[in-house]
Amino acid sequence: MRFVLSNRLQNLSLDIIEDITELIYSKDKKAYYRLINLKLEKVRILFRVAYDRHYLSSEQMETLMTDINLCGKMLGGWEKSDERE
């Protein structure tokens, strides 16, 4: 199970990076913001599963959630900035 979770988290992370790259060059940015936000939520859920299975310490989980929430806030800021333009 640990390998499956780590593999899925790695794939989702790479997918998010690819989606951000596509977002930069896309005309339909709203769809990409939604897609990236959905994938961030999946990452949050998978880390909760890893934490519940005791693969992560509470300190690691706190750091991860802080960083993921920061990514979400940055994404929201980019979206608002694009809406103004």
TIVO-2410 file (N, C-alpha, C; in nm, 3 decimals):
# residues 85
REC num residu      c1      c2      c3 atome chaine
REC   1      M   0.082  -0.120   0.000     N      A
REC   1      M   0.000   0.000   0.000    CA      A
REC   1      M   0.087   0.127   0.000     C      A
REC   2      R   0.197   0.123   0.074     N      A
REC   2      R   0.284   0.240   0.082    CA      A
REC   2      R   0.338   0.276  -0.057     C      A
REC   3      F   0.380   0.174  -0.132     N      A
REC   3      F   0.433   0.199  -0.266    CA      A
REC   3      F   0.325   0.257  -0.357     C      A
REC   4      V   0.205   0.205  -0.348     N      A
REC   4      V   0.095   0.255  -0.431    CA      A
REC   4      V   0.066   0.402  -0.401     C      A
REC   5      L   0.061   0.436  -0.272     N      A
REC   5      L   0.036   0.576  -0.234    CA      A
REC   5      L   0.147   0.668  -0.283     C      A
REC   6      S   0.271   0.627  -0.259     N      A
REC   6      S   0.382   0.714  -0.300    CA      A
REC   6      S   0.387   0.729  -0.451     C      A
REC   7      N   0.360   0.622  -0.522     N      A
REC   7      N   0.360   0.628  -0.669    CA      A
REC   7      N   0.248   0.720  -0.719     C      A
REC   8      R   0.131   0.707  -0.660     N      A
REC   8      R   0.018   0.792  -0.702    CA      A
REC   8      R   0.044   0.938  -0.670     C      A
REC   9      L   0.103   0.964  -0.554     N      A
REC   9      L   0.135   1.102  -0.516    CA      A
REC   9      L   0.239   1.162  -0.612     C      A
REC  10      Q   0.337   1.083  -0.649     N      A
REC  10      Q   0.437   1.131  -0.745    CA      A
REC  10      Q   0.371   1.162  -0.880     C      A
REC  11      N   0.285   1.073  -0.925     N      A
REC  11      N   0.219   1.094  -1.054    CA      A
REC  11      N   0.128   1.217  -1.051     C      A
REC  12      L   0.053   1.233  -0.943     N      A
REC  12      L  -0.033   1.351  -0.931    CA      A
REC  12      L   0.049   1.479  -0.929     C      A
REC  13      S   0.160   1.476  -0.858     N      A
REC  13      S   0.246   1.594  -0.851    CA      A
REC  13      S   0.300   1.631  -0.989     C      A
REC  14      L   0.343   1.532  -1.064     N      A
REC  14      L   0.391   1.558  -1.199    CA      A
REC  14      L   0.277   1.606  -1.290     C      A
REC  15      D   0.158   1.549  -1.273     N      A
REC  15      D   0.042   1.593  -1.349    CA      A
REC  15      D   0.012   1.741  -1.322     C      A
REC  16      I   0.023   1.781  -1.196     N      A
REC  16      I  -0.003   1.921  -1.160    CA      A
REC  16      I   0.099   2.012  -1.228     C      A
REC  17      I   0.224   1.972  -1.229     N      A
REC  17      I   0.328   2.052  -1.295    CA      A
REC  17      I   0.297   2.064  -1.445     C      A
REC  18      E   0.258   1.954  -1.507     N      A
REC  18      E   0.222   1.957  -1.649    CA      A
REC  18      E   0.101   2.046  -1.673     C      A
REC  19      D   0.001   2.037  -1.585     N      A
REC  19      D  -0.120   2.119  -1.600    CA      A
REC  19      D  -0.089   2.267  -1.585     C      A
REC  20      I   0.000   2.301  -1.494     N      A
REC  20      I   0.038   2.442  -1.477    CA      A
REC  20      I   0.107   2.493  -1.604     C      A
REC  21      T   0.191   2.410  -1.663     N      A
REC  21      T   0.256   2.448  -1.788    CA      A
REC  21      T   0.153   2.469  -1.898     C      A
REC  22      E   0.054   2.380  -1.907     N      A
REC  22      E  -0.050   2.394  -2.008    CA      A
REC  22      E  -0.138   2.516  -1.979     C      A
REC  23      L  -0.161   2.545  -1.851     N      A
REC  23      L  -0.240   2.661  -1.811    CA      A
REC  23      L  -0.177   2.790  -1.863     C      A
REC  24      I  -0.046   2.797  -1.852     N      A
REC  24      I   0.025   2.919  -1.893    CA      A
REC  24      I   0.000   2.950  -2.040     C      A
REC  25      Y  -0.010   2.847  -2.123     N      A
REC  25      Y  -0.024   2.867  -2.267    CA      A
REC  25      Y  -0.167   2.847  -2.319     C      A
REC  26      S  -0.261   2.828  -2.228     N      A
REC  26      S  -0.399   2.799  -2.268    CA      A
REC  26      S  -0.483   2.927  -2.277     C      A
REC  27      K  -0.582   2.921  -2.364     N      A
REC  27      K  -0.680   3.029  -2.370    CA      A
REC  27      K  -0.796   3.002  -2.274     C      A
REC  28      D  -0.826   2.874  -2.250     N      A
REC  28      D  -0.933   2.836  -2.157    CA      A
REC  28      D  -0.873   2.807  -2.020     C      A
REC  29      K  -0.831   2.911  -1.952     N      A
REC  29      K  -0.760   2.897  -1.825    CA      A
REC  29      K  -0.851   2.847  -1.713     C      A
REC  30      K  -0.977   2.882  -1.717     N      A
REC  30      K  -1.069   2.845  -1.609    CA      A
REC  30      K  -1.076   2.693  -1.590     C      A
REC  31      A  -1.079   2.620  -1.700     N      A
REC  31      A  -1.085   2.474  -1.692    CA      A
REC  31      A  -0.959   2.418  -1.627     C      A
REC  32      Y  -0.845   2.477  -1.657     N      A
REC  32      Y  -0.719   2.430  -1.598    CA      A
REC  32      Y  -0.712   2.462  -1.448     C      A
REC  33      Y  -0.761   2.579  -1.409     N      A
REC  33      Y  -0.762   2.611  -1.266    CA      A
REC  33      Y  -0.846   2.508  -1.189     C      A
REC  34      R  -0.959   2.474  -1.245     N      A
REC  34      R  -1.046   2.375  -1.181    CA      A
REC  34      R  -0.978   2.238  -1.173     C      A
REC  35      L  -0.914   2.198  -1.282     N      A
REC  35      L  -0.846   2.069  -1.288    CA      A
REC  35      L  -0.730   2.062  -1.188     C      A
REC  36      I  -0.650   2.167  -1.181     N      A
REC  36      I  -0.537   2.169  -1.089    CA      A
REC  36      I  -0.586   2.168  -0.945     C      A
REC  37      N  -0.690   2.244  -0.916     N      A
REC  37      N  -0.746   2.248  -0.782    CA      A
REC  37      N  -0.798   2.109  -0.741     C      A
REC  38      L  -0.862   2.041  -0.832     N      A
REC  38      L  -0.912   1.906  -0.806    CA      A
REC  38      L  -0.796   1.811  -0.775     C      A
REC  39      K  -0.688   1.822  -0.850     N      A
REC  39      K  -0.573   1.735  -0.827    CA      A
REC  39      K  -0.505   1.768  -0.694     C      A
REC  40      L  -0.501   1.895  -0.656     N      A
REC  40      L  -0.448   1.931  -0.524    CA      A
REC  40      L  -0.531   1.867  -0.413     C      A
REC  41      E  -0.662   1.866  -0.432     N      A
REC  41      E  -0.750   1.803  -0.333    CA      A
REC  41      E  -0.723   1.652  -0.324     C      A
REC  42      K  -0.698   1.589  -0.437     N      A
REC  42      K  -0.665   1.446  -0.437    CA      A
REC  42      K  -0.534   1.422  -0.362     C      A
REC  43      V  -0.438   1.512  -0.380     N      A
REC  43      V  -0.311   1.500  -0.308    CA      A
REC  43      V  -0.335   1.510  -0.158     C      A
REC  44      R  -0.419   1.605  -0.117     N      A
REC  44      R  -0.452   1.620   0.026    CA      A
REC  44      R  -0.512   1.491   0.081     C      A
REC  45      I  -0.604   1.433   0.008     N      A
REC  45      I  -0.671   1.311   0.053    CA      A
REC  45      I  -0.571   1.195   0.063     C      A
REC  46      L  -0.486   1.181  -0.036     N      A
REC  46      L  -0.389   1.072  -0.033    CA      A
REC  46      L  -0.290   1.088   0.082     C      A
REC  47      F  -0.251   1.212   0.113     N      A
REC  47      F  -0.164   1.233   0.229    CA      A
REC  47      F  -0.237   1.201   0.359     C      A
REC  48      R  -0.367   1.230   0.364     N      A
REC  48      R  -0.444   1.192   0.484    CA      A
REC  48      R  -0.448   1.041   0.501     C      A
REC  49      V  -0.463   0.970   0.391     N      A
REC  49      V  -0.461   0.823   0.397    CA      A
REC  49      V  -0.324   0.775   0.446     C      A
REC  50      A  -0.217   0.834   0.392     N      A
REC  50      A  -0.082   0.796   0.435    CA      A
REC  50      A  -0.063   0.825   0.584     C      A
REC  51      Y  -0.114   0.937   0.630     N      A
REC  51      Y  -0.104   0.972   0.772    CA      A
REC  51      Y  -0.185   0.874   0.858     C      A
REC  52      D  -0.305   0.843   0.816     N      A
REC  52      D  -0.389   0.749   0.891    CA      A
REC  52      D  -0.327   0.610   0.899     C      A
REC  53      R  -0.249   0.574   0.799     N      A
REC  53      R  -0.181   0.443   0.799    CA      A
REC  53      R  -0.045   0.451   0.870     C      A
REC  54      H  -0.017   0.567   0.930     N      A
REC  54      H   0.106   0.589   1.006    CA      A
REC  54      H   0.232   0.585   0.921     C      A
REC  55      Y   0.219   0.624   0.795     N      A
REC  55      Y   0.336   0.637   0.708    CA      A
REC  55      Y   0.403   0.772   0.728     C      A
REC  56      L   0.330   0.867   0.788     N      A
REC  56      L   0.380   1.002   0.812    CA      A
REC  56      L   0.363   1.037   0.958     C      A
REC  57      S   0.457   1.114   1.011     N      A
REC  57      S   0.443   1.165   1.147    CA      A
REC  57      S   0.351   1.287   1.145     C      A
REC  58      S   0.307   1.328   1.261     N      A
REC  58      S   0.219   1.446   1.267    CA      A
REC  58      S   0.293   1.571   1.221     C      A
REC  59      E   0.424   1.579   1.249     N      A
REC  59      E   0.502   1.694   1.205    CA      A
REC  59      E   0.514   1.696   1.053     C      A
REC  60      Q   0.536   1.580   0.994     N      A
REC  60      Q   0.543   1.573   0.847    CA      A
REC  60      Q   0.410   1.611   0.785     C      A
REC  61      M   0.303   1.562   0.844     N      A
REC  61      M   0.169   1.592   0.792    CA      A
REC  61      M   0.138   1.741   0.802     C      A
REC  62      E   0.175   1.801   0.913     N      A
REC  62      E   0.151   1.945   0.931    CA      A
REC  62      E   0.227   2.026   0.826     C      A
REC  63      T   0.352   1.990   0.803     N      A
REC  63      T   0.433   2.060   0.703    CA      A
REC  63      T   0.374   2.043   0.564     C      A
REC  64      L   0.335   1.920   0.531     N      A
REC  64      L   0.276   1.893   0.399    CA      A
REC  64      L   0.148   1.971   0.378     C      A
REC  65      M   0.059   1.970   0.477     N      A
REC  65      M  -0.069   2.041   0.463    CA      A
REC  65      M  -0.048   2.191   0.451     C      A
REC  66      T   0.049   2.244   0.524     N      A
REC  66      T   0.081   2.387   0.514    CA      A
REC  66      T   0.127   2.421   0.372     C      A
REC  67      D   0.215   2.338   0.318     N      A
REC  67      D   0.268   2.362   0.184    CA      A
REC  67      D   0.160   2.345   0.077     C      A
REC  68      I   0.076   2.242   0.090     N      A
REC  68      I  -0.030   2.220  -0.008    CA      A
REC  68      I  -0.132   2.334  -0.003     C      A
REC  69      N  -0.165   2.379   0.119     N      A
REC  69      N  -0.258   2.492   0.131    CA      A
REC  69      N  -0.198   2.619   0.069     C      A
REC  70      L  -0.068   2.637   0.085     N      A
REC  70      L  -0.002   2.751   0.022    CA      A
REC  70      L  -0.012   2.743  -0.130     C      A
REC  71      C   0.006   2.623  -0.184     N      A
REC  71      C  -0.009   2.604  -0.329    CA      A
REC  71      C  -0.151   2.639  -0.373     C      A
REC  72      G  -0.249   2.598  -0.296     N      A
REC  72      G  -0.388   2.630  -0.328    CA      A
REC  72      G  -0.414   2.779  -0.325     C      A
REC  73      K  -0.357   2.848  -0.226     N      A
REC  73      K  -0.374   2.993  -0.217    CA      A
REC  73      K  -0.307   3.063  -0.335     C      A
REC  74      M  -0.189   3.014  -0.373     N      A
REC  74      M  -0.120   3.073  -0.489    CA      A
REC  74      M  -0.203   3.052  -0.616     C      A
REC  75      L  -0.257   2.933  -0.631     N      A
REC  75      L  -0.341   2.904  -0.748    CA      A
REC  75      L  -0.462   2.997  -0.751     C      A
REC  76      G  -0.526   3.016  -0.636     N      A
REC  76      G  -0.640   3.107  -0.628    CA      A
REC  76      G  -0.601   3.249  -0.663     C      A
REC  77      G  -0.483   3.292  -0.619     N      A
REC  77      G  -0.435   3.426  -0.652    CA      A
REC  77      G  -0.410   3.442  -0.801     C      A
REC  78      W  -0.352   3.339  -0.863     N      A
REC  78      W  -0.331   3.344  -1.008    CA      A
REC  78      W  -0.464   3.353  -1.081     C      A
REC  79      E  -0.560   3.276  -1.033     N      A
REC  79      E  -0.691   3.276  -1.099    CA      A
REC  79      E  -0.757   3.413  -1.090     C      A
REC  80      K  -0.753   3.474  -0.972     N      A
REC  80      K  -0.811   3.608  -0.956    CA      A
REC  80      K  -0.738   3.709  -1.042     C      A
REC  81      S  -0.608   3.696  -1.053     N      A
REC  81      S  -0.529   3.786  -1.136    CA      A
REC  81      S  -0.568   3.772  -1.283     C      A
REC  82      D  -0.589   3.649  -1.327     N      A
REC  82      D  -0.630   3.626  -1.467    CA      A
REC  82      D  -0.772   3.679  -1.493     C      A
REC  83      E  -0.858   3.671  -1.393     N      A
REC  83      E  -0.995   3.720  -1.410    CA      A
REC  83      E  -0.997   3.872  -1.428     C      A
REC  84      R  -0.904   3.941  -1.365     N      A
REC  84      R  -0.898   4.088  -1.375    CA      A
REC  84      R  -0.851   4.132  -1.513     C      A
REC  85      E  -0.773   4.048  -1.579     N      A
REC  85      E  -0.717   4.088  -1.709    CA      A
REC  85      E  -0.813   4.076  -1.820     C      A
***
